[in-house]
Amino acid sequence: PRLGDIVIAENVTAESTVKLHSGREVPSVGLGLWKIDQDKTAAVVQQAIECGYRHLDSAADYGNEIQTGEGLAAALSQGAVTRESLWITSKLWNTYHRPEHVRPALEKSLRDLQVDYLDLYLMHFPIAQQYVPIEDRYPPGWFADPDADQPKMIPDRVPIIETWQAMEELVDAGLVREIGVCNFVIA
């Protein structure tokens, strides 16, 4: 069946994959980690892997990558899966769009997730915001000063191409296998 130009998959299973242009196959069923409480995340990740999930969709902004890493480490150490059998996705947050901040943001996610590489790293939104150092506030969230009387977003003028080129360098360095975007609108 089709919905406009989108093909709706039938009979999608946990083993179903989508072949990318690069030839790599991404599991079509994945566990999205958004809004999972930190105190439950590690157990949810372990249970999902035990149930057959192989695609885990994370993001710096979700605030639970440390706990996701704990769940991943436990599943890997118990021999439930190998790293190569998993597809791990994370996302670059808006405050790290400047090229000099892209790699440190990725390296923070890698440390938190306790992995050496990501299968997919996405630009979370086509929105560049004022930089917030990792050591000051992580995840930085949407507002430059969330404790202000009237918190506001402060945009940063960073061309998307510059962010993308910095993400390409992550692929060249072997830290990321694939890059992409999400929450972009096609008009």
C-alpha positions in Angstrom: 0.0 0.0 0.0 1.0 3.6 -0.6 0.4 6.8 1.3 1.3 9.6 -1.2 4.9 8.8 -2.2 5.5 6.8 1.0 5.4 3.0 0.6 3.7 1.4 3.7 5.5 -1.9 4.5 3.5 -5.0 5.0 4.6 -7.9 7.1 7.4 -6.0 8.8 9.1 -8.2 11.4 12.0 -7.7 13.8 14.2 -9.3 11.2 13.1 -7.0 8.4 15.7 -4.5 7.1 15.9 -1.6 4.7 18.9 -1.5 2.4 20.7 1.8 2.3 22.4 3.3 -0.8 25.7 2.3 0.9 24.6 -1.3 0.9 24.3 -1.5 4.7 21.0 -2.8 6.0 19.2 -1.1 8.9 16.7 -3.1 10.9 13.3 -1.6 10.0 11.9 -2.1 13.5 13.7 -0.2 16.3 13.3 0.9 19.8 13.0 4.6 20.2 14.4 5.7 23.5 12.7 9.1 23.8 10.8 9.7 27.0 12.1 6.5 28.7 12.9 7.4 32.3 16.5 7.2 33.2 15.9 4.8 36.0 14.2 2.4 33.6 16.3 2.8 30.4 19.1 0.2 31.1 16.5 -2.5 31.9 14.4 -1.5 28.9 17.4 -1.7 26.5 18.4 -5.1 27.9 14.8 -6.5 27.6 14.4 -5.1 24.1 17.6 -6.9 23.0 16.4 -10.1 24.6 13.1 -9.8 22.7 15.0 -9.4 19.4 15.3 -5.7 18.9 18.6 -4.9 17.1 18.0 -1.2 16.3 18.2 1.3 19.1 17.3 4.9 18.4 18.9 7.3 20.8 19.8 11.0 21.0 21.8 13.3 23.2 18.7 15.3 23.9 16.8 12.3 25.3 19.0 12.6 28.4 19.3 8.8 28.9 22.3 7.8 26.8 24.4 6.9 29.9 21.7 4.5 31.0 21.3 3.2 27.4 25.0 2.5 27.5 24.6 0.6 30.7 21.9 -1.6 29.1 24.0 -2.1 26.0 27.1 -3.0 28.1 25.1 -5.5 30.1 23.6 -7.2 27.0 27.0 -7.3 25.3 28.9 -8.7 28.4 26.2 -11.4 28.9 26.7 -12.5 25.3 23.1 -11.7 24.3 24.3 -10.0 21.2 27.5 -8.8 19.5 28.1 -5.1 18.8 28.1 -5.9 15.1 24.6 -7.3 15.2 23.2 -4.1 16.6 22.3 -0.9 14.8 22.8 2.1 17.1 21.6 5.5 16.1 22.1 8.8 17.9 21.6 12.4 17.0 23.6 15.7 17.0 21.8 18.3 19.1 21.1 21.8 17.8 23.7 23.5 20.1 26.6 21.5 18.5 26.1 22.5 14.8 29.3 24.5 14.6 31.9 22.3 13.0 34.3 22.5 16.0 31.5 21.1 18.2 30.4 18.2 16.1 33.1 15.7 17.0 33.1 16.5 20.8 29.3 16.0 20.8 29.7 12.7 19.1 32.5 11.6 21.4 30.3 12.4 24.4 27.5 10.1 23.0 30.0 7.4 22.2 31.3 7.5 25.8 27.8 7.5 27.3 26.6 4.7 25.0 29.8 2.7 25.7 30.5 2.0 22.1 33.3 2.7 19.7 31.2 3.8 16.7 27.6 4.6 15.7 25.9 3.0 12.8 23.9 6.2 12.2 24.4 9.7 13.3 21.6 12.2 12.5 21.4 15.9 12.6 18.5 16.1 15.0 16.9 19.3 13.6 17.7 21.8 10.9 18.1 24.4 13.7 21.4 25.7 14.9 21.3 27.2 18.4 23.8 29.0 20.5 26.5 26.7 21.8 26.2 25.4 25.4 29.4 23.6 26.6 28.9 20.0 27.6 30.5 20.6 31.0 28.0 23.5 31.7 24.8 21.6 30.9 24.1 18.3 29.2 21.8 17.7 27.5 21.6 21.4 26.8 17.9 21.5 25.9 16.0 24.1 23.8 16.7 27.2 25.9 19.9 29.1 26.3 19.1 29.8 29.9 16.3 27.5 31.1 16.2 29.2 34.5 15.5 32.7 33.2 12.2 34.3 33.9 11.4 34.0 30.2 13.6 31.3 28.7 14.3 31.6 25.0 16.0 29.9 22.2 19.0 31.7 20.8 19.7 30.8 17.2 23.2 30.5 15.7 23.9 31.2 12.1 25.6 28.0 11.0 25.0 26.8 7.4 23.8 23.3 7.4 26.4 22.4 4.8 29.1 23.2 7.4 27.5 20.9 10.0 27.1 18.2 7.3 30.8 18.4 6.3 31.9 18.0 9.9 29.7 14.9 10.1 31.3 13.6 7.0 34.6 13.8 8.8 33.2 11.5 11.5 32.6 8.9 8.8 36.1 9.3 7.5 37.5 8.9 11.0 35.5 5.6 11.4 33.5 6.9 14.3 30.2 6.8 12.4 29.2 4.4 9.6 26.3 6.5 8.2 25.0 10.1 8.5 21.7 11.6 7.9 19.1 14.1 9.0 15.8 14.0 10.8 12.9 16.4 11.4 13.7 18.2 8.1 10.7 19.1 6.1 10.5 18.7 2.3 8.3 21.4 0.7 
